[in-house]
Amino acid sequence: PVGWKDPFPLMRDGKHSIDCYMDCLEGCFVDLQSKTEQSVMDSDYFVFHCTSVYLVKRAFKQLLKVSQTKVSMKEQMEMYERRVKSSTLATKRIGSSYTASCYTNMYSMLYHEGGSVKQKTLTVFSYGSGSASSMYQVRIKSPPVLHTDLVRLLDERVSYSPSEYIECIKRYSGMYGKFGTVCKGEISHNGDETWYLDSVDEWGKRSYRHVSHSGE
């Protein structure tokens, strides 16, 4: 909430939040199904907004139930592996990106599936605060050109101990709610494509600094 005491998410009722997600998922799918006359079996891939990989598995299971697709547990898992799993591989390694969640997952799917996405149909479920949600389908005419090597970037991440991580969080969370401030956090790792919070102006606009091995 605006004016909250710290920059971390406030989740007062996790179960209710998931119930809202599932209700919106079902409503969107039923509406889409009525317009396209398609079932789960007519889509080659699925991408969901997610806060965890577990939520995606549960969401796909819910779609099978809503569309009255009767399959065994083994068949359900095979369908998940073939149609959904590749979209979760980035989130599994970096955690939820919240606002960009379904698009992060779409990138992950396109990256890992490569040329096999040509002429395939992708169903996307986007979900946000206040139960704002939408579901749409994309027909992929040809694989898009992806300019970032996702796996390489994730493999190049630097590992920190829990105590080092907590210290880093404390250092930068001190910028929360402060205007007209320059960040004094020291950069301990100069990696390519790494961005750091640099300053917050008098209006709350945040500026970031890019640092690479070759310098700023």
KEZAGU-450077 format. One record per residue: x, z, y of N, C-alpha, C in turn. Coordinates in steps of 0.02 Angstrom, whole numbers, plus 32768, in hexadecimal, padded with zeros to 4 digits. Atoms other than C-alpha are relative to their C-alpha. Example, Ala and Ser with C-alpha at 12.3 -4.5 7.8 and 13.67 -1.06 7.14 Angstrom:
R 802D 8000 7FC5 8267 8186 7F1F 802D 8000 803C $
R 7FD6 7FFD 7FC5 82AC 8165 7FCB 7FD9 8025 8037 $
% end
This chain:
R 8029 8000 7FC3 8000 8000 8000 802B 8000 803F $
R 7FDD 8000 7FC0 8034 7FE2 80B5 800B 8049 8017 $
R 7FF2 7FBC 7FE9 808A 807E 80F7 8010 8031 7FC9 $
R 7FF0 7FD4 8037 80AF 80C3 804A 8047 801B 8009 $
R 7FC1 7FDD 7FF3 8145 8139 8042 803E 7FDE 7FE4 $
R 7FC6 8022 801B 81B6 80CA 7FD8 7FED 7FB9 7FEB $
R 800E 8047 800E 81C7 8011 7FA6 7FEC 7FEF 7FB9 $
R 800D 800D 8046 819A 8026 7EF0 7FB5 7FFB 7FF2 $
R 8047 800C 800E 80F4 7FEE 7EA1 7FDB 8041 7FF0 $
R 802B 7FC7 800D 8066 806B 7E9B 7FCB 7FEB 7FCD $
R 8030 8012 8034 8004 8061 7DF8 7FDD 8040 7FE9 $
R 8025 7FC3 800E 7F80 80E8 7DED 7FDA 7FFD 7FBD $
R 8029 8006 803C 7F1D 80A4 7D5A 8013 7FC1 7FDB $
R 7FE6 803A 8023 7F7C 802F 7CE7 7FCD 7FE1 7FD0 $
R 8031 801A 802F 7EF1 8020 7C65 7FCB 7FD7 8024 $
R 8034 8024 7FDA 7E6F 7FED 7CE6 801C 7FBE 801A $
R 7FE1 803D 7FE7 7EE9 7F6E 7D2D 8002 7FCA 7FC9 $
R 7FFE 802F 8038 7EFE 7F1C 7C82 7FB9 7FE8 7FEE $
R 8045 8014 800D 7E41 7F1D 7C67 7FE9 7FCC 8032 $
R 8012 8030 7FCC 7E2B 7EC1 7D0D 8021 7FBC 7FF1 $
R 7FDB 803E 8012 7EB0 7E42 7CD8 7FDC 7FDB 7FC9 $
R 8020 8021 8039 7E59 7E20 7C33 7FBA 7FE5 8012 $
R 8042 8017 7FEA 7DAD 7E12 7C85 8007 7FBE 8028 $
R 7FF4 803C 7FD8 7DF2 7D92 7D01 8017 7FC6 7FD4 $
R 7FE8 8033 802E 7E4C 7D34 7C77 7FC5 7FE0 7FDA $
R 803A 8018 8026 7DAC 7D27 7C11 7FD1 7FD7 802D $
R 802D 8023 7FD2 7D43 7CF4 7CA8 801B 7FBC 8014 $
R 7FE1 803F 7FED 7DBD 7C6D 7CDD 7FFE 7FCE 7FC6 $
R 7FFE 802D 803A 7DCC 7C26 7C2E 7FBB 7FE5 7FEF $
R 8044 8015 800F 7D10 7C22 7C10 7FEA 7FCB 8033 $
R 8012 802F 7FCB 7CF9 7BC9 7CB7 8024 7FBD 7FF5 $
R 7FD9 803E 800C 7D85 7B4B 7C91 7FE5 7FDC 7FC2 $
R 8019 801D 803E 7D41 7B30 7BE3 7FBE 7FDB 800B $
R 8040 801F 7FF2 7C94 7B08 7C27 8008 7FBE 8026 $
R 7FF4 803C 7FD9 7CDE 7A84 7C9B 8024 7FCA 7FD8 $
R 7FD7 8031 8025 7D57 7A32 7C21 7FE9 7FF6 7FB8 $
R 8018 8002 8045 7CFE 7A54 7B7C 803A 8001 7FCF $
R 7FC5 7FFA 802B 7DA6 7A82 7B32 8007 8047 7FE5 $
R 7FF1 7FBF 801C 7DDE 7B11 7AC3 804A 800E 8006 $
R 7FB9 7FEE 8000 7E84 7B6A 7AB1 8029 7FCB 7FDC $
R 7FDD 8030 8029 7EB4 7AE8 7A30 8010 7FBF 8024 $
R 7FF6 803F 7FDC 7EAD 7A5C 7AB1 8039 8004 8033 $
R 7FC9 7FF9 7FD2 7F3C 7AA1 7B1A 8041 800B 7FD9 $
R 7FC1 7FFD 8025 7FF1 7A8C 7AE3 8029 803E 8011 $
R 7FDA 7FC5 7FE9 803C 7B1B 7B4A 7FD5 802C 802C $
R 8023 7FD0 7FD5 8000 7BB7 7BA4 8033 8029 8027 $
R 7FD6 7FD7 7FD5 804E 7C13 7C36 7FD3 8034 8021 $
R 8028 7FCA 7FE4 800D 7CBC 7C70 8027 8027 8035 $
R 7FE3 7FCC 7FD5 802D 7D30 7D02 800C 803C 7FD3 $
R 7FF3 7FC7 802C 807E 7DC5 7CB1 802B 8035 8020 $
R 7FD5 7FC8 7FEE 80C8 7E70 7CCF 802C 8013 7FC5 $
R 7FD8 7FF3 803C 810C 7E75 7C1E 7FF0 7FCA 7FCC $
R 800B 8030 8036 8120 7E04 7B87 7FC6 8016 7FD4 $
R 8038 7FE7 8029 80A6 7E74 7B2A 7FBD 7FEA 801D $
R 803E 8014 7FE0 801E 7E4B 7BAA 7FF1 7FB7 7FF2 $
R 800A 8046 800F 8038 7D91 7B8B 7FE6 7FF7 7FB9 $
R 8018 8004 8045 8022 7DA8 7ACF 7FB7 8016 7FFB $
R 8045 7FE8 8001 7F84 7E0A 7AED 7FD1 7FCE 8022 $
R 8028 8031 7FDC 7F44 7D87 7B68 7FF1 7FC4 7FD4 $
R 800A 803A 802B 7F5D 7CF8 7AED 7FD0 8012 7FC7 $
R 802E 7FE9 8034 7F05 7D5C 7A65 7FB9 8002 801A $
R 8042 7FFD 7FE1 7E74 7D77 7ADD 7FE1 7FBA 8008 $
R 801A 8044 7FF9 7E65 7CBC 7AFD 7FE7 7FE5 7FBD $
R 8016 8016 8042 7E5B 7C9A 7A43 7FBD 801F 7FEE $
R 803E 7FDD 800E 7DD1 7D1B 7A36 7FC6 7FE3 8029 $
R 8034 801A 7FD3 7D6F 7CD8 7ACC 7FEA 7FBA 7FEB $
R 8010 8045 8014 7D79 7C25 7A8E 7FE7 7FFB 7FB8 $
R 8018 7FFC 8045 7D43 7C5F 79E2 802A 7FD6 7FD0 $
R 7FD0 8022 802C 7DDE 7C15 7992 8013 8030 7FC8 $
R 7FF4 7FD3 8039 7DE4 7C64 78E7 803F 7FEC 7FDA $
R 7FC0 800C 8022 7E96 7C6C 78A6 8019 8041 7FE3 $
R 7FE2 7FC5 801E 7EF7 7CE3 7839 8035 801D 802F $
R 7FCC 7FE1 7FD7 7F75 7D5C 7883 8040 7FD7 7FFF $
R 7FC5 802A 8006 8001 7CEE 7842 7FFA 7FC1 802A $
R 800B 803D 7FD8 7FB5 7C52 7891 8001 800F 804A $
R 8000 7FEC 7FBB 7F9C 7CB0 7933 8047 8008 801B $
R 7FBB 7FF7 7FEC 8053 7CE0 793A 8025 7FBE 8004 $
R 7FE1 8043 7FFF 8088 7C2E 7912 7FEB 7FDA 803E $
R 8019 8021 7FC4 801B 7BED 799F 8021 801D 803E $
R 7FDF 7FDF 7FC8 8065 7C6D 7A16 8048 7FE8 8006 $
R 7FBA 8016 8000 8116 7C3D 79E5 8006 7FB9 801A $
R 7FFC 8047 7FEF 80F2 7B84 79FD 7FE6 7FF1 8046 $
R 8022 8013 7FC2 8083 7B86 7A98 800C 802F 803B $
R 7FFB 7FCE 7FCA 80AF 7C23 7AFC 8045 801E 8008 $
R 7FC4 7FD7 7FFF 8152 7C79 7ACF 8036 7FE8 8031 $
R 7FCA 801A 7FD5 81C9 7C05 7B2E 7FF5 8011 804A $
R 800F 7FEF 7FBA 816F 7C33 7BD0 8012 8048 8010 $
R 7FF2 7FB8 7FF5 819B 7CEC 7BB8 804A 8011 7FFD $
R 7FBA 7FF0 800D 8255 7CDD 7B96 8026 8017 803F $
R 7FE0 7FEA 7FC2 8289 7CF0 7C4D 7FE8 8046 8012 $
R 801C 7FBE 7FEF 8213 7D83 7C6D 801C 8036 7FD1 $
R 7FE5 7FD0 8030 8254 7DD7 7BCF 8044 801A 8016 $
R 7FBC 7FED 7FEB 8302 7DD9 7C1D 8004 801E 8046 $
R 7FFB 7FE9 7FBB 82DC 7DFC 7CD4 7FC8 802F 8015 $
R 803A 7FD8 7FEC 8236 7E59 7CD5 7FD0 7FD6 8029 $
R 8033 8024 7FDB 819B 7E29 7D35 8015 7FF0 8047 $
R 7FF2 8013 7FBB 81AD 7DCA 7DD8 7FC0 8004 802A $
R 803F 7FF3 7FDE 80FA 7DF9 7E09 7FE2 7FC2 8020 $
R 8020 8037 7FDD 80C4 7D7B 7E8E 8012 7FBD 7FE1 $
R 7FEA 8040 801B 812B 7CEF 7E41 7FFC 7FFD 7FB4 $
R 7FFE 7FF7 8049 8108 7D25 7D8F 7FEE 7FC2 7FD8 $
R 8013 8039 802B 80A8 7C91 7D48 802C 7FC3 800D $
R 7FD5 8039 7FF2 811C 7C16 7DA0 8046 800A 7FE4 $
R 7FC2 7FEF 8023 81B6 7C6F 7D5F 7FF9 7FEE 7FB6 $
R 800D 800E 8046 8168 7C60 7CB3 7FF8 7FB5 7FF3 $
R 8006 8049 8007 813D 7BA8 7CCF 8046 7FE0 7FFF $
R 7FBC 801A 7FFE 81F3 7B86 7CFC 8023 800D 7FBD $
R 7FE1 7FEE 8040 822B 7BE2 7C5F 7FE9 7FD2 7FC9 $
R 801B 802C 8034 81B8 7B7A 7BF3 801C 7FBA 8006 $
R 7FE6 8043 7FF5 81EE 7AD5 7C41 804A 7FFC 7FEE $
R 7FB8 7FFE 800E 82A5 7B08 7C31 800D 7FFF 7FB5 $
R 7FF2 7FF8 8047 829E 7B3A 7B7A 7FE1 7FC9 7FD4 $
R 8021 8035 8028 8227 7AB2 7B3D 801F 7FBB 800C $
R 7FDE 803F 7FF3 8286 7A24 7B91 7FD3 7FC3 7FFB $
R 8024 8040 8005 824D 7974 7B66 7FC0 8003 7FD7 $
R 803C 7FFC 802A 81C6 79B0 7AED 7FC0 8009 8029 $
R 803B 7FF5 7FD7 8151 79D3 7B81 7FE0 7FBE 8017 $
R 801A 8041 7FE9 8138 7919 7BA4 7FBB 7FF2 7FE4 $
R 8045 8010 8012 8080 78E9 7BA4 7FDA 803A 7FDF $
R 8021 7FC6 801B 804F 799A 7B77 7FD5 8022 8036 $
R 802D 7FDC 7FD3 7FC7 7A08 7BC4 8013 8049 8003 $
R 7FEC 7FBB 7FF3 7FF3 7AB0 7C11 7FC7 8024 8023 $
R 8034 7FD7 7FE1 7F70 7B35 7C37 8021 803D 8021 $
R 7FE0 7FCB 7FD9 7FA3 7BB1 7CBF 7FCD 8033 8018 $
R 802A 7FCA 7FE6 7F54 7C5A 7CE6 8026 8026 8035 $
R 7FE0 7FDD 7FC8 7F81 7CA0 7D91 7FD4 803B 8013 $
R 8026 7FC3 7FF3 7F4F 7D52 7DBC 8023 8028 8037 $
R 7FE1 7FD9 7FCA 7F69 7DC2 7E53 7FD9 803E 8011 $
R 801E 7FC2 7FEA 7F3B 7E60 7EAE 7FB6 7FF7 8012 $
R 8046 8006 7FF0 7E82 7E82 7EBE 7FDA 7FD3 7FD1 $
R 801F 802B 8033 7E5A 7E1B 7E23 7FF7 7FB8 8017 $
R 8000 8047 7FED 7E77 7D77 7E7E 8021 7FD9 7FC8 $
R 7FE5 8023 803A 7E91 7CFC 7DF1 7FE8 7FB8 7FFD $
R 8013 8046 800A 7E8D 7C46 7DC1 8020 7FE6 7FC0 $
R 7FE5 8020 803B 7EA9 7BD9 7D2A 7FF9 7FB5 8009 $
R 8000 8049 7FF7 7ED7 7B22 7D2E 802C 7FE0 7FCB $
R 7FD9 8025 8032 7F23 7A9D 7CC0 802B 7FCB 8022 $
R 7FD0 8031 7FE7 7FB9 7A2D 7CDE 8010 7FCF 7FC8 $
R 7FEC 8034 8030 7FDA 7989 7C85 8046 7FE9 8013 $
R 7FBA 800F 7FF1 8096 796E 7C7D 8010 7FB8 7FEC $
R 7FF1 8046 800F 80BC 78B5 7C8C 8046 7FF6 7FE6 $
R 7FBB 8003 8017 8177 78CE 7C78 8022 8042 8011 $
R 7FDF 7FC0 7FF3 81EE 7963 7C71 801E 8002 8046 $
R 7FE3 7FFB 7FBD 821D 799F 7D21 804B 800C 7FFD $
R 7FB8 7FF3 7FFC 82D3 79A6 7D57 800A 8047 801A $
R 7FF3 7FBB 7FED 8309 7A5C 7D5D 8049 8007 8014 $
R 7FBC 7FFF 7FE5 83A1 7A7B 7DC9 8026 8041 7FF2 $
R 7FE0 7FC0 800D 83C5 7B2C 7D8F 8007 800D 7FB6 $
R 7FF4 7FEF 8046 8413 7B5C 7CE9 7FEC 8049 7FF6 $
R 801D 7FBD 8003 83A4 7BF2 7CCA 8027 802F 7FD3 $
R 7FDE 7FD4 8030 83FC 7C37 7C31 8046 8011 8017 $
R 7FBC 7FF2 7FE8 84AA 7C24 7C7D 7FFF 8035 8036 $
R 8004 7FCF 7FCA 8476 7C85 7D18 7FF1 8046 7FE6 $
R 8010 7FBF 801D 842A 7D11 7CB0 803B 801C 7FD9 $
R 7FC6 7FE9 8026 84C3 7D18 7C41 8039 8019 802D $
R 7FCA 7FED 7FD1 8533 7D2B 7CDB 7FF2 8041 8026 $
R 800F 7FC2 7FDD 84DD 7DC8 7D17 8032 8037 7FF0 $
R 7FD1 7FC9 8008 8548 7E62 7D30 7FDB 803E 7FE7 $
R 801F 7FC5 801C 851F 7EFC 7CC9 8017 803F 8025 $
R 7FF1 7FC0 7FDE 8514 7FA5 7D22 7FE4 803A 7FD6 $
R 8019 7FC4 8023 84FF 8053 7CDB 7FC1 8018 8025 $
R 803C 7FE6 7FE0 8459 80AD 7CFF 800F 8024 8042 $
R 7FF0 7FDA 7FC3 84AD 811E 7D7F 8015 7FD2 8039 $
R 7FEC 8031 7FCD 84FB 8089 7DDB 7FC3 7FDB 801A $
R 803D 8024 7FEC 8453 8030 7DDC 7FD6 802B 802F $
R 8028 7FD3 7FD7 83F8 80C8 7E22 801F 8009 8045 $
R 7FDE 7FFA 7FC0 847C 80DB 7EAA 7FF5 7FC3 802B $
R 800C 803F 7FDC 8465 8024 7EDA 7FB9 7FFF 801B $
R 8046 7FFE 7FEA 83A7 803A 7EE3 7FF9 802F 803C $
R 8004 7FD0 7FC9 83BB 80D3 7F53 801D 7FE2 8040 $
R 7FDE 801D 7FC7 8431 8074 7FC5 7FD3 7FCE 8026 $
R 8028 8034 7FE0 83BB 7FE3 7FE4 7FB8 8015 800F $
R 8044 7FE9 7FF2 8315 8040 7FDD 7FFF 8026 8042 $
R 7FFC 7FDF 7FBF 8352 809B 8079 7FED 7FD2 8039 $
R 8013 8031 7FCD 8328 7FFB 80D8 7FB4 7FFC 8006 $
R 8049 8007 8001 826F 800B 80AD 7FE1 8023 803D $
R 8025 7FE3 7FC7 8201 8026 8146 802A 8009 803E $
R 7FD5 7FF9 7FC5 8295 801E 81BF 800A 7FBC 8022 $
R 7FF9 803E 7FDA 8296 7F99 8246 803D 8005 802E $
R 7FC5 8001 7FD5 832A 7F62 82B0 803C 8020 7FDE $
R 7FCD 7FDF 8027 83A3 7F93 8226 802D 7FCD 7FDC $
R 7FD0 8029 8026 8440 7F45 81DA 8012 8024 7FC1 $
R 7FF1 7FE1 8040 845E 7F66 8122 804A 800F 7FFB $
R 7FBA 7FEC 8005 84FF 7FC5 8102 8017 8004 7FB7 $
R 7FED 7FFF 8046 8500 7FB0 8046 803C 7FD4 7FF2 $
R 7FC4 8027 8010 85A7 7F76 8002 7FF2 7FD1 7FC5 $
R 8008 8031 8035 85AE 7EDB 7F95 8037 800A 7FCD $
R 7FCD 7FF2 8033 8605 7F03 7EF1 800C 7FC5 7FD2 $
R 7FF8 8039 802C 85EC 7E5C 7E9B 7FEE 7FC0 8026 $
R 800D 803F 7FDD 85FC 7DB1 7EED 7FF3 7FC8 7FCE $
R 8011 8033 8031 85A0 7D40 7E75 7FDE 7FC5 8021 $
R 8021 803C 7FE6 8564 7C90 7E92 7FB4 800B 8000 $
R 8048 7FFD 7FFA 84AF 7C80 7ECA 7FE6 8048 8002 $
R 8014 7FBB 7FF8 84A5 7D3A 7EF3 7FED 800D 8049 $
R 8018 7FF2 7FBC 8441 7D75 7F8B 7FFA 804B 800A $
R 8003 7FB9 7FEF 844B 7E1D 7FE2 7FD9 8009 8041 $
R 8022 7FF0 7FC2 83DC 7E6D 8065 8034 8010 8035 $
R 7FCE 7FF8 7FCA 843D 7E63 8109 7FE6 802B 8039 $
R 801B 7FDB 7FC6 83CA 7EA5 8192 7FB4 7FF9 8003 $
R 8047 8003 7FF1 8318 7EC7 81CB 7FF8 8004 804B $
R 8004 8000 7FB7 82EC 7E99 827F 7FC9 802E 8019 $
R 8030 7FD1 7FE2 827A 7EF7 82F7 7FB7 7FF2 7FEC $
R 8043 8012 8016 81E2 7E9C 82B1 7FF7 8007 7FB4 $
R 8004 7FF8 8048 8208 7EC1 81FB 8015 7FC3 7FD9 $
R 7FE9 803C 8022 824D 7E14 81D4 8042 800E 7FDD $
R 7FC5 7FF2 8028 82CD 7E21 8149 802D 7FC3 7FFB $
R 7FCF 8036 8006 836C 7DB8 8147 802E 800F 7FC5 $
R 7FD7 7FF7 803B 83D5 7D9B 80AD 8042 7FD9 8006 $
R 7FBE 801E 7FFE 848B 7D6C 8091 8011 7FE4 7FBB $
R 7FEC 801F 803F 84CA 7CF3 800C 804B 8007 7FF7 $
R 7FB8 7FF7 800E 8571 7D19 7FBB 8012 7FDB 7FC0 $
R 7FE9 8023 803B 85D1 7CAC 7F41 804A 8010 7FF4 $
R 7FB9 7FF3 800F 867D 7CB0 7EF0 802D 7FE3 8036 $
R 7FD8 8020 7FCD 86BB 7C3F 7F7A 7FF7 801E 8045 $
R 800B 7FE0 7FBF 867C 7CB1 8005 7FB9 7FF5 8017 $
R 8045 8004 7FE7 85DF 7CBE 8071 7FF1 7FBA 8019 $
% end
